[in-house]
Structures are given as C-alpha cells and as structure tokens.
Amino acid sequence: MKKIMPWLDLLNDVTATDFPARRDRIAALMEQATEPTNNAAHLLAEAYVEGCKLEGDANAHWSIKEIEQAQLCSG
C-alpha cells in the first residue's frame, strides 16, 4: 500500500492522535479503488474528502509552520 501524507509522521506527538490510523484508512480506500470490481469514483471521492478533513484537523492541532516544515521534510 502506498504511503500517503508521509509528513504526518514528522509532527510532534502524532502517535498520541488517531491521525496515522485515519491516514491508513484513506490509503486503504485508495487501494480498494484500484480493484476492478469496486466503484472507483466513489472510493476516490470518499478518500479525497477524508484526506481534506484529516489535513484540516491537523491544521487545528499543529501550527501551519509545523505542518509546512513536515511537508517539506517528507519530500
């Protein structure tokens, strides 16, 4: 499974939150969308919405500077 939002792992005390698990659920949705029997458009839309929510929640938990630094460092 491809790791999405790797910058989350670089944020202070992220392991004390549910953010890594939420990110993994989003990645699982994206993986399911690649299977031919699934409704890819619906799964990708759900993953997109959940990703936006997760990033918004991260912005409420950490400063924009901390998030931007983590994003830059994650490559």
N, C-alpha and C positions, 0 to 999 in steps of 0.2 A: 504494500500500500504506500503510495506516495505521501510524504510528509508535507502538510500544508501549514502555513503560518509558523514556520520554524522560529520566528522571532519571539513567540510566546515563551519558549524555554529559557530565554535570556532575561526575562523580567524577574525582579526580586520577589521571592516568596510565592512564585506562581504555583508551586506544588501544594500550597495551602489552599488553593482555589479549585473550582471544578473546570477551569478553562482548558487544561490539557485534555480532559475527557471529552469536553464539548467539541474541541478541535478534532479529536479522533472520530467522533460520531459524524462530523461533517465530511471527513475524508472517507469514511465508510459509505456515506451516501453517494459521494462522487464515484467511488469504486463500483457500487451497485449500478450506477448509471451506464457503465461500460458493458454490462451484460445485456445481450440481445433480447432477452425476454422481459426486461423491465421498461418502464416508462421513463426513458432517459430525460426528457424535457422536464417532467415533473420533479424527478430526483435532483437534477441540477438546479432547478429553481429553488427547491427547498434548501439545498446546500448553500446557495448564494444568500438567501435570506438569513439562515442561521449564521453564516460567516459574518454578515453585516452586524447582526445582533452581538456576536462574540466580540468583534472589534469595537463596537460601541461600548460594551460593558468593560472592555479593557481600558478604554479611554476614560471611563468613570473611576477606574481603580488605580491607574497609574497616570503620571503626567504625560503630556504629549511629547515632551523632551525624552522621557524614558522610553516611550514606545518607538519614537523615531530612531533613537540610538540603537535599540534592539533590532529594529528592521534593517538598519544599515549594517550592523554587525553580522546578521544572519545571512547576508549575501543576497 
